[in-house]
Amino acid sequence: MPLASFIPAATLQRRIGLRSAVAFNMLEMIGVGPFIALPLVIAAAGFRLSVWAWVLGAVIAVADGLVWAELGAAFPRAGGSYAFLREIYGPQRAGNWLSFLYVWQLSFTAPLAIASGCIGLSSFLAWFWPGLDHAPLATLPALHFTNFAAVSACLLVTALLYRNLSSITRLAWVLFAGVLAAIAGVIVSGFAHGWQMPASTTLTLPVALGGLAQATLLTTYCYWGYYNICFLGAEVRRPERTIPRAILLSVLFVAAFYVAMDLAALPSMRDAAAHVSAGEAVRLQLVADIAKSAFGSVAGRLMAALIIWAAFGSVFSLLLGYSRVPYAAARDGNYFQYLAALHPRHNIPHRSLVALGLVAALFCFFSLQQVITMLVITRILLQFFLQHVGVILLRIQRPELARPFRMPLYPLPPLVAIAGFVFMLVNRSHALGSLAVAAAIALSGTLIYFIRARRFGQWPFALSKSDQ
């Protein structure tokens, strides 16, 4: 029986407008990242250069975002990068393999991204309930109650997303309001009693550049998520206009928020360097203390609660977008067919949603550092680089292709993005271990693909027309 016979007839509906698209992107971008990273960025780059780290991160995000915008407008389909790689490298050629490999790595990196938000959220809960960071079993000191809180948060988000898109969009706006309130709280609290640049020591050029490089790595990670709307491409109204605008607007809005947060926090972060190695709860307290010092202890607790809200919203948006990717691949017959189903009443890819949610729950038992490290390296190597090279190949090989949005200054944006991500890889500590994890995912995915390809007669085992 052919693969196509397993694919359901139901299709996703285009209901997402520009405002909701921007909200979905910003929900994913503004999670636990900026609130954890804020004191670390200031400590790494120094008071005066920390703002430039956020600016450089925004430049990399814009350059990469333009690649996503051109591809997303040209191929507005469910799955985002899956659809891009399949079209760029040929659905009957290597594109079939690379798109499968992308979905395979996303089956790991998407749950890792979701788990990182849940782990960070649970660590912040320990600020209210210090007992959460204790180990329930003396024989397993690395296991804490926060791990179980993270699992609970992951399962709760999965349950909230198990409904129709209209209900999801309304809930996303509620979460988005909390995210904006958290950012506004940091900014207003920081400027409440006036502002003054703290005194900083003079640094040599090599030391200054090294600190700026480390800080930019952190800020670049905090910007990730501007591409979330591409994964929902089949559900976007007027995608040729909505997707590029949503990507660029979300980067610009978030960059403005991050720079303002950094400036507001500078006077209160004089001791940031002393807390670089502190746990997540301690670093959260540094941010919440800005509100506490300005408006009292109640404001500090409210600030901490809003940050937890922002983390929850980020996880919500992550799982929403990524759940569409295995579904899209399965519908094409290029992934496990069980995941190709849409819910008969809610019209959502419910099996893909639940599968990613459960895998993410398992990853909640890893440490935050392990999760982020594996996520960043794997995604850069097996997703971003393929798209940067691919958008250039597509311009060369298919100049006649309709491109509703053409990136300005081509080919500078993909080249800048490549340079920025190489910069991150080179300057990341303990990179060899993460590269080994990425290589293992790539090799295992390739092996599974070739086994399936031989079974179903796909590239490179497909018969040519002359052989049939």
N, C-alpha and C positions, 0 to 999 in steps of 0.2 A: 504493500500500500504506500503511495507517495506521501512525502512529508506534508505537502500542502493540505492533505485531507484531514490532518489533525488541527489545523488552524481555524479558530472560530470566526464566524462571520461578523460579529460585533466589532465596532470601531470606536475609538475615543472621539469625543466631541470637543469642538473649539469654543471654549467658554472664557478663557483667561484674557483679560484686557491689559493695557499698559500699566495701570496703577497696581493691579494684583501681581503682574510680572515683576515689577520693581520691588514690591513687598516680599515676594518669595525669595528673590535674590538677596535682599538685605537681611532677611531673617537668617539665611544660611551664613552670610558673611559675619554678622555681629552675633557671635555666640560667646563661648567662654574665652576665646582667643585674646581679644584686646584687653580685657580686664586682668587676665593673668600676665599678659606680655607687657603691659604698660610700664610697671616698675623695672622689668628686665631690659626693655629697650632703653630707658633712661640710664640704667646702670651700665649698659654696654657701650652706648654712644656718648654718654655725657649729656649735660643739660642742654648745651647749645646745639649739638648735632642730632639729638633725638628727633627733633621735628623733621629734619632732612631724611631720616630713616623712613618715616611715614610717607614723605613725598616720593622718595625713590621706590618704595613699595607700590605706591599708586601708579608710577610710571610703568613699572613692569606689568601691573594689572591691566592698565589701559592697552599696552602693546599686545598682550595676550588676548585681552577682551576683543580687540579688533579682529583677530583671527576667528574667534568664536562667533562674532557678529556676522562676518561674511559667510561663514559656513552655515550658521544657523538660519540666516535668511534664505540661503540657496536650498537648504535641505531641512525644512521645518517639520521634522518627524519625531516620533517618540524615540527616545534612546540617545539623542545628542551625539556624542562622540562615536557611538556605535554606527549610526547612519553615516556620519562624515567619513570614517575610515573605510567603510564598505563601498561608498561611492568613489572616493579618491583613488583607491588602489584596485578597484574593479570587483563587483560582486561575483563574477565568474573567474576571478584570478586571485591574486594574493590578498585582495580586500576581504575575501571570505575568511581567510585565516586570521588576518590582523583584527578584524572586527570581533571574531570569536575570542581571540586572545585578550582583547580589551574587556569584553564582558566577563571573561574568566578572572582577570585581575580585579575588576570592579566588584566581583563577588567577595573579594577580600578587602579591598580598600574602602568601598562604601560602608560596610559594617565597621571598619576601623575608624572612619570619620565619625560615624554615628556614635560609636562607643567612646571616642575621645570626648564628645560633648557630654555624654552621660556620666563619664568618670569625673570630668571637671565639675559638673553639676553636683554630684554626690559629695565631692570634696568641699564644695562651698557650703553644703548642708552641715558639714562638721563644724562650721563657724557658729551655728546655732546650737548644735548638739555635739559637743566635743567627744562624747563616747563613740561616735560613729567611726572615728579613725583607729579604734582599738581592734585587735585581732581576736575573733571569737574562739580560735583554737591555738593553743601554745605551740602545737606541732607544725602549724602553718602560719608563721609570723607574717608572711607577705599577703595573706588574705585578711581583709578588713570588712567591717560592716558596711563601709562605703561601697564596696564592690556589689553587695546585694542591693543597696539603694540605687546604684547605677543600673543594675538589671531591671529593677522595678520601673525606673524612669523609661527605659527602652521599651518595655512591654506596654507601658501606658501610652506612649506615643504611637506605637503600632495599632493599639486599639482605637485611638482617636482618629487615625487616618483610614480606618476601615469603615468608610461612609462615602457618600457621593461627593463630587467635586464642589458643588455649591456650598455644602455644609463645611467642607474643608477650607474653602476660601474665606467664609465668614469667620471661622476660628483663627485662620492665619492673621486676619486684620486685628483680632483681639490680642494675639501674641505680639504682633508688630507694634501695637501701642505701648506694650510693656517694654519692648526693646528701646523705643525712642525715649521713654521715661527714664530708663537706666542711664542712657547716654546723657540726657539733659541733666540728670541729677549730678553726675560727675562734673559736667561743665559748669553748671550754676554754682555748685558747692565750691569748686576751685577758685572761681572769680568773686565769691561772695564778700570777702574781706580785702579786696584789692589784689593786685598781682605785682610780683617783682621777680625778675630772673635771678635765681640763686647764683652765688659766686662759684665759678668753676676754675679748676686748675688748667694751666696751659699744657697741651699735649704735643708730642712730636708728631710729625706727619704719618709715619708708619703706624704708630699706636692709634692715632685718630682714624685712619682708614680701616684698620683692623676692627676697631670697635663699631664703626659705621657699617662694615660688612656684616658683622654678627647681628646687629640691630635690624638691618634691612631683611635678613633672613627671617627674623621673627615677624616683622610687619608684613612681608609678602604672604606668609602663611595666614595671617589675620585677614587678608583681603580675599582669600579663596572663597568662591561661592557666587561670584558675579555671573557665572555661566549656568547657574541652576536652571534658568528658564529654557535653555536649549534641550534639556532632558524632557521637558514638557511640550516640545515643539508641536506635536500633533493636537494639543489642546489649547493652542494660542490663536486668538483672533487676529487677522491681518499680520501674520508672523513676519512678513518681509519688512514691515515697519516696526512692529512691537519688539521683536527680539533684539535688533541692534540698539534701539533706544533704551530698552530696559537694562542692557548690559552696561552701556556707557553712563547712564544716569545713576545706576546703583553704585558704580565705582566712584563717581564724582561726589555723590552724597556721602558715602561712607568715608572717603578720604577727608572731606571737610569735617566730619564728626571726629575722626581719629586725630587730626591735627589739633582741633580745638580741645579734645580731651587731654592730649599731651601737654599743651600749653597750660591748661587749667591745673594739671596735676604737678607741674614742675615745682612750685613752692613747697608742696607737701611731700616731695619725694627726695629730700636731701639725703636720707639714709637708704635709698633704694639699693645701692651696691651691697649693703650689709645683708640684704634679703634675697640675693640671687639664688642661693641654694635652699631657700626655705620652701616649705610645702605649699600646696595650692591654697589652703585655708589662710596661711599667714599672708600670702600675697594678695588674697582677696581683702584681708583686713586693711592692708595699706590703702586700697582703693576706697573701701567703705569708710575708713577713718577720715577721708577728705570731707565727706558729708557730716560725719560725727563732729569733727572739729568746727565746722561751720554752723551747724544747726542743732547739735546735741545727739545723745545716744539713740533716740528714737529714729532720727534721720539716718544714722549709721546702719541700723538694722533694716530700715526700709530700703536703703541703697543695696545692701547685701541681698535682700529678697528680690529686688528688681534684676540684679545680675543673674540670680538663679532663673528668673523668668526668661531672661534673654538667652540663657543656655538652653532652656527647654524649647524655645522658639526655633533656635538653630537646628536642634535635633529633628524637630518637626519638619522643617523645610528640607533637610538633607534626605530623610527617609522618603518624603513625598517625591522628590525629583528622581532619586536613584532607583526607586521601585519600578520606574518605566523602562529601564534599560534591559534587564533580563527578559521582560515581557516582549519588547520589540524584537530582540534577537530570536526568541523562541517562535514568534509569529513568522519570521523569515525562514524557519527551519534550520537556523544556525546556532541553536542552543537547546537546552533540555525542554522538550515539548510540554511537559507538565506545567511550565511557567507561562504558557501562552494564553491562559484563560482570563476572561473578564468576568467580574461578578455579575450575575444575571440581573440584579436589582440596582446596585450602586454604580455599575459600569466602570469599575476600577480594576487594575491588575492585582487582584487580591492575593493570589498565590505568590507572586514575586514580592509583594509587600511583606507578607508574613515570613517568607524565607529570609529576606535580608534582615528583618527585625530580630529573628531568632539567632542568626549568626552574630549580629551585633551584640546581643545579650551575652553570648559566650565570650566575646572579646572584652567584655566589661571586667573580666577577671585578670586582665593584663594591667600593667602600670601605664599611666598617661604618657610617659616618655617613650616607652616601647611602642605604643599605638601610633603616636605622631610620627616617630622616626620611620617605621615601616610604611606608613601612609605616604609621606612626602616623597621618599625616594622611588617607590614603586610607581606612583602616579606620574611623576616627571618622566621617567624612562619609558613607560608603556602606554602613555596617553599624550601628554603635552608635546613631546618631541615629534611624535608621529604626525600630529596635527600641524605643527609649524612647518615641517618639511612638506607635508601633504598639500597645504594651501598654496605653496609655491608650485608644486607639481601640477596641481589642478589648473592654475593659470596658464601653464605652458602646454599641457596636453589637451585641455578643453577650453580654448579661448572663446568659443561660441556659447558656452554655458550661460544661461540667464542668471545674472547676479544682481538681485534687487538692492543689495548693499555692497559697495566696493570700498574696501578699506583705503583711507588716504595714505599717501606717502609710501605706497607699496614699492619694494618688499621690506621696508624698514621695520614695521611692527613685528613680523615674525622673527626677524633677525635680532631685534632688541630683546624679545621674549626669550629666545634661545640663549642669548648671552646672559640674561638675568638668571635663568634657571641653572646654567652651567656654573655661574658664580655661586649659587646656593649649594650645589653638589660639592664643589671643590672646597668650600669653606666649612662644610658640615663635619663635626667631630664624629668619629667612629663610623665613617661612611662605608667601610668595607663590609661590615656585618649587614647593613641595610641593603647594599648592592647584592650580596649573596641571597638575601630573601627575595629581592626582585627577580634575580636570575632563576631561582627555584620556581617561582610562580610562572615565569615565562616558559621555562622548559616543560613543566608539568602541563600547562595549558596547551602548548604546542603538541605534546604527545597525545593528549586527549583529542585535540582537533583532528590529527592525522588518522587516528583510529576511527573516528566518526566519518571523516571524509572518505576513507576507503570503503566503509560500510554503505554510505549513501551515494557514492559516486560523485563527490564534490571535488573542487580543485584541491590538489593537482591530479586526482585520479579520475576526473570526469572524462568521458569519451568525447572526442571531437565529432563533428557532424559527419565527417567522411568515414568514421569508424562505426557509426550506428547503422 
